[in-house]
Amino acid sequence: MAETQRAQRHAMVAAVNADLAKLGLAAEETERRGVLHRTLPPDAGWCQATYAPEEGWPPDAYLCVVVTWYPAPRFRRSASGCLPERAPEHWRRRVHAVREALAKAGYLSWAAGPPRSPALHSSEQLLVWRSLRGIDDAWPPLFAWDGLGPARPNFGQPTWVFPERNPLQAVEAAVRGMERGLGRARVVQVMPVIWPPYAEMCARVLWEPDARYARLPDGSMPLGALEHWTAGLDRVRSVLADAGYRVQEPRHDIDPSRDDYGLLAWRGPAGRARTDSVEGRCS
């Protein structure tokens, strides 16, 4: 089952990348004499799809990936921090064109999460999905990430400086005290583009069962696996709630044939003051 899930994820990403290529939005790769050559669309930037964890999918999505758009080389921020004159215009115009092309191909898309800009980031990230309901005006909610500072890490804030706290370390502290026998919870960084609406910080928690309840080599489940998964995940939810985190989970049922189960642990009030972003450029 886990191998099937991985194959499905790979097929999903491959299908979107194939559509990006058909739309002229992807790099063209050719092999000559055993060497792989990549040709970028001229002056338009290029896109690549990667997997989006299911706990970060929009409601009713049956397919979802993260599409990263990279600006054309001549509009990128230099190593010294210089931003070409027309970089912000190129960024806005091309991201709009990418979203329009995706819409014509039947995809919904949104630059979800904290804002990104050419002055602080090397790329834009879009949540791209197909939904059973088609266009849904209820998601994402209006102004869901308004008022947030630029997505971290970025050129201006590559790390968290005291008294700030890295979301990963903060959530790790919350799950560290889980008692043994209820599986293992590890915390990993999560792309801001899959943060839940209104989140102002977020980390991804991956829960894994104890070895004695993991899937057997023949694919069968040990006796008591479902009960172990249920008890372990209930404990994770309880620990996170006690630490003041909200939890967002995938919509599929608990499935002990998988390797792990992902959750998003996040904090953030619904109301925030708006902050204005600043575009940097070279004089």
Secondary structure, DSSP 8 states (H G I E B T S, - for coil): -HHHHHHHHHHHHHHHHHHHHHTT-B-EEEEETTEEEEE--TTT-EEEEEE--GGGS-TTEEEEEEEEEE--GGGS--TTS---TTHHHHHHHHHHHHHHHHHHTT-EEE--SS---TTT-S-EEEEEEEETTSS-TTSS-TTTTTT----SS-SS-SS--TTS--HHHHHHHHHTT--TTS-EEEEE---GGG--TT-SEEEEEEEE--GGGS--TTS---TTHHHHHHHHHHHHHHHHHHTT-EEE--SS---TTSS-EEEEEEE--S-------------
